[in-house]
Amino acid sequence: MKTLLRTVIATVALLATAAQADPKAVEAALKTALPTIKPDTITESPIKGIYEVVVGARLFYVSEDGRYLMQGSMVDLKSREDLTEKKLGNARLSALQKLGTDKMIVFKPKIFKHFVYVFTDIDCGYCRKLHSEIDQYLKEGIEVRYLFFPRAGKDTDSYFKAVTVWCAKDRNEALTKAKSGENLAKKQCPNPIDEHMELASAMGANGTPMIVTEKGAILPGYVPAAQLTKMLEEKTDALPEGVEEKADKVEKK
C-alpha cells in the first residue's frame, strides 16, 4: 500500500502542468506514469475541483490541478454521511465480484437470505470459533464465502495449510477438518491464496476473521450468527456500541 501511494504521489505531481484537469486527462496521466495501475473509475467528487480515483478496493482523491493527493474520509456534515465509506463499500464488492466465487470456498444455506465474505486464517482462534458455528450461519440463511488471509504471511505454516485446503478434492470438508485442528497431508496446486491476501491487504485487513457484508461494509472480527443476521437485516454497517471486536491480529515481524 505504501509503495502504491509513493508511486501515485509521484504521478500526481506530473499532472500539475495541467491548469484544468478532467477525468480523461487524469486517467491519461495515470496510464502514462503507471501503466500497471489501472483505475477502475475516475469521477468528480462532491467537492468542486476534487476527483475521486478508485483502484480495486482502494480510493483516494486528486485535486483538479493535479497538485494534491488526499486520503481519508469525506463526510457530508449536513447528512452526517461518510461518503468515502459508501464508495469504498462499492469498491470492495466490485473487487470481490471480479475475483469471483469460483476462487472462494462457499458454504451455502438451504434457504438463501444473505451473504458475507469472510477473510480467514486456519490458525486463528476466532476464525475457528466462527467456523465451528457454521451450521448456525447457514440456518440463518447466510451464505459464507471464504477467502484466505494467513496473518503470518506468505510461505508460512498457515499459508501452506490454506494451499493444502484449496488443493483438496472436497475443499469445504478439508477446511472444516483443518479448522478443527486436524493435520492434513500437504498438497500443492494452482491456487488463489496470493490474490486473497492482496485483496485483504488492499482493504486494510489487520486481523481475522474479517467479514465483508453484502453492502461492502467491514466487520473486523467474529460476530455470532444471530447478531450478524440482525445487522444484515437492519442494514447496520458497524458493530453495535459496547460490543467488543473479536479478531486475531496480524502477526508483527
PEPE-V162149 format. One line per field, one symbol per residue. ss: DSSP state (~ for helix, > for strand, _ for the rest). Layout:
ss = ???
This chain:
ss = _~~~~~~~~~~~~~~~~_____~~~~~~~~~~~_______>>>>_____>>>>>>__>>>>>>_____>>____>>____>>~~~~~~~~~~~~~~~~~_~~~_>>>______>>>>>>>____~~~~~~~~_~~~~~~__>>>>>>>________~~~~~~~~~~____~~~~~~~~~_____________~~~~~~~~~~____>>_>>>_____>>_____~~~~~~~~~______________>>____
